[in-house]
Amino acid sequence: MFKKLLILLFFIIPQCLFSQAQFVKDTLFASGDSVVVSATRSERKLSNSTVPVTLINAQTIQQTGSIRLTDILKEQTGLTMTSGFGAGVQLQGLNPDYTIILINGEPLVGRTAGVLDLNRIALGNIKKIEIVKGPSSSLYGSEAMAGVINIITDATSKIPLEASLRMGTYNTKDIILNNGLRSKSVFYQGFYNYYATDGYSIRPSSNNRITTPINRLTTSQQFKFNINDRTRILLNARLTDETIKSNIAVSNGGVTINSNGNEHNTDANLSATLNYHFTPNLKTSFRSYLTNYISKQDLLTISGAPYNDLLNHLFKRIENQTDWTLRKNLNGIFGMGAVWEGVKSSRYDSDKLRKENTIQYGFTQWEWTPINKLIIIGGIRFDKNASYASAWSPKLSMLYKLNPSHKIRLSIGQGFKAPDFRQLYLDFTNAAAGNYSVFGSAQAQKVIGQLSSLGQIGGLYNNYYLLKALQPESSTGMHLSWEWTPTNKTFISTQLFRNDITNLIEVQQVGTYISGAQIFSYLNIGRAFTQGAELEFKQNINNHLVLSGGYQYLITGDKDQIAQIKAGTVYTRNASNISTRLTMSDYIGLPNVSKHKAQLKINYSNDKGLFANFRIIYRSKWAVNNTNGNQVYDNGDDFAKSYYSLHSSMGKEFNNGIAVQIGADNINNYIDAIHLPNLAGRTYFINLKYQIKYKN
Amino acid sequence: MKKQLLKIGFVLVAAIQIVACTKSEIMPIPVVTVSTKVVKDLIADTVLGLTSTGMPYSAGKYTFYSLENNAIVPSTDSASAKWDLAFMSTRILTNGGTSGPALGGAFIYSGLFDDLKTISTDSIFKTDNAPTYAITTGSGKGWYTYDQLTSLITPLAGRVLVIRTASGKFAKLEITSYYKGGVTLPVSASDVEKLTKQRYYNFRYTYQSNGSKVFLN
């Protein structure tokens, strides 16, 4: 059915293409200079931002047919989606743990093994997405080590009613209802989304589904009150509730135990903000935020034994930020806040007891424009943590406008990621796989001490004696970019980046039980780096066609491993399994990182509401498993193959408010069930939308 | 002319030296050539099936091996000095200490098999003292790693087992694979394949029969 429709449309569209002769957009920048907030925590023109920011607007999201955050992020330069514990995002080679995800500036919580599942975030009411690359802890604190992804919604939508229905392969349904109300001073935006899929199985002759059946409900309610010229109140509420059918297979010594049941996740966010302008040059905002993420797994193994898992993360924050324009070319912001957070988990010693942490922080940032061509921003933040060491995060960035068509940006900053609750408090023994235990570092010595007095400890490793209060993982990042707009139809940007990471928290064996089963805990031991280059371009071919693309070259490495390789103490195996000495030329670096990633897009649009696009995404091979008997990733290990996927979408908006869109993803049907479980085979969708617009 | 004379003189001296050398070498030390032998798919208590609760089971028996004879020793000779090593799943015994009546011992050398030309005199051979063994058991501690996620056993690269045999002679040994056919099983192999193809030792070793700690190649 879909196929036929698609073929039909392919025939129709070329005719439309050539019958259109009218001018739509003359330049890339027809809509004016965009405004971004994430880079400096204050509204700034994108062209004046001193750090690299990627901006994705609602139109792009809609035209690519993206419905979850993962859909659109995977098409961005420098971003790679990861699988395992949901879909996470790797930014410039750093794992999902190191990128903070914000909705309207407030952080989302509820990570599993450091990964925040980005499928949780619906895009149906998004105004724009801002991606800041590079350490941004000077403004956002922990987690903003690789960068920041800020999802921005807007209460002041001009659409009073919008309804859309999307149907796709694997019985996937996505229903959206947006409604808005506005008066002179009160704005309301409501968003409702229901998503369901049967999931898919891409392993032939297996009923084991890669993506299991999901039912997901999201709602968001936003109010904005302009009380008077000086005072504004914003209220946001968001709720995501999902039920995922689970069929988990746990392998132990080659024996697989199947469990069936449900995973139920609830993510609630509430925020209230008061903005007040004392004078046009002095304004302040008070923000309060509460979020709760509850994840429950209720499974039954085949033998009938129950398996339950609970995670309950509660996060509260209050914050004040004051923006002060001292002079025309000098302004500063001051902020301070307090966070209280607590986690209950069945993987800690007791799921009744909440593990808690408090953070108090303060930050300031100054922006100085000594001459018109130069903007310099310096900022620093201090985080005082109750459960682990405190952190200072400075950042310095600058923008130099050589002339109207050349811009150079340079930023140097420090980022950190605080030890998470799992690394501090985990108390988990895997009865399903060899009875090994992992204890959080905050209580490993206590727990092991108790086990020892019960005579259960077989031996302690040197690492046990090195256990101490964990330090935050920290990085120093440097970004240098050059932006060139030779004509108003061409945009080229190149960027060099380097991140040096210290104090990486890694799982290490600290001892053994009498039975020989291993005991693990967390230590600050690793040192690593990521560095590379990015190239992005956009070219208006004519009034209707825009070609754009991006490429990232990335190299990573574990500094301690490199030292060992250079010392000649790391070995590998040749084709006949004989040990040989590993050389740097065979060293790969960090796992799950591809050296090359690229995408190319061509977009067509006209002023009759017709659009079509074609996108190619490429990712080169990446190391997935250590298989040749050393602890280092090298050319002799297990790799996921390089691949590309083709995506296309097209649609038309009619004057009466109806819009139709069809699309196909992974047209070339690339499948790698083991390494890319989130990539279904070829899928199709059709989307119908009805919109009532205000006339103005 | 002078130069040529010098050259001839040089050659003459060299020739005399060569003759002298060969003469002295013929005489005293009996040369025992050592060769490196390859052992394939030595069965080490392979998995027989699954119990009703789904756990793998096996006969629980060691395979005894003589490095001197490069042959399996019947288990009836387990209490003798006829074997040097005994294999059962990932555990390897040496014929000494709590494991056997002879002089066996071992230690693990980090480095390349070919680079180990002489066992240094300060090396300490450990003997089996159950439940600890000269060839340390456990993932990452002795000769292999076990990956909890993939259930695969991988011999550590750059590890040489230095063996003192039952008769007190020396050998060096490198394990190349734990799987049938000497293959490295892919992560994606089925659970059944991972179970049925494991516990097959593939290794190469050099045995020095003259009792010295020097391996000539």
Boltz contact constraints between the chains, C-beta under 6 A:
constraints:
  - contact:
      token1: [A, 251]
      token2: [B, 151]
      max_distance: 6.0
  - contact:
      token1: [A, 254]
      token2: [B, 151]
      max_distance: 6.0
  - contact:
      token1: [A, 254]
      token2: [B, 191]
      max_distance: 6.0
  - contact:
      token1: [A, 254]
      token2: [B, 194]
      max_distance: 6.0
  - contact:
      token1: [A, 254]
      token2: [B, 195]
      max_distance: 6.0
  - contact:
      token1: [A, 255]
      token2: [B, 54]
      max_distance: 6.0
  - contact:
      token1: [A, 256]
      token2: [B, 191]
      max_distance: 6.0
  - contact:
      token1: [A, 433]
      token2: [B, 148]
      max_distance: 6.0
  - contact:
      token1: [A, 571]
      token2: [B, 157]
      max_distance: 6.0
  - contact:
      token1: [A, 571]
      token2: [B, 158]
      max_distance: 6.0
  - contact:
      token1: [A, 572]
      token2: [B, 157]
      max_distance: 6.0
  - contact:
      token1: [A, 573]
      token2: [B, 157]
      max_distance: 6.0
  - contact:
      token1: [A, 577]
      token2: [B, 176]
      max_distance: 6.0
  - contact:
      token1: [A, 577]
      token2: [B, 177]
      max_distance: 6.0
  - contact:
      token1: [A, 579]
      token2: [B, 112]
      max_distance: 6.0
  - contact:
      token1: [A, 579]
      token2: [B, 157]
      max_distance: 6.0
  - contact:
      token1: [A, 579]
      token2: [B, 158]
      max_distance: 6.0
  - contact:
      token1: [A, 625]
      token2: [B, 187]
      max_distance: 6.0
  - contact:
      token1: [A, 627]
      token2: [B, 184]
      max_distance: 6.0
  - contact:
      token1: [A, 629]
      token2: [B, 154]
      max_distance: 6.0
  - contact:
      token1: [A, 629]
      token2: [B, 155]
      max_distance: 6.0
  - contact:
      token1: [A, 629]
      token2: [B, 156]
      max_distance: 6.0
  - contact:
      token1: [A, 629]
      token2: [B, 157]
      max_distance: 6.0
  - contact:
      token1: [A, 630]
      token2: [B, 157]
      max_distance: 6.0
  - contact:
      token1: [A, 638]
      token2: [B, 187]
      max_distance: 6.0
  - contact:
      token1: [A, 674]
      token2: [B, 188]
      max_distance: 6.0
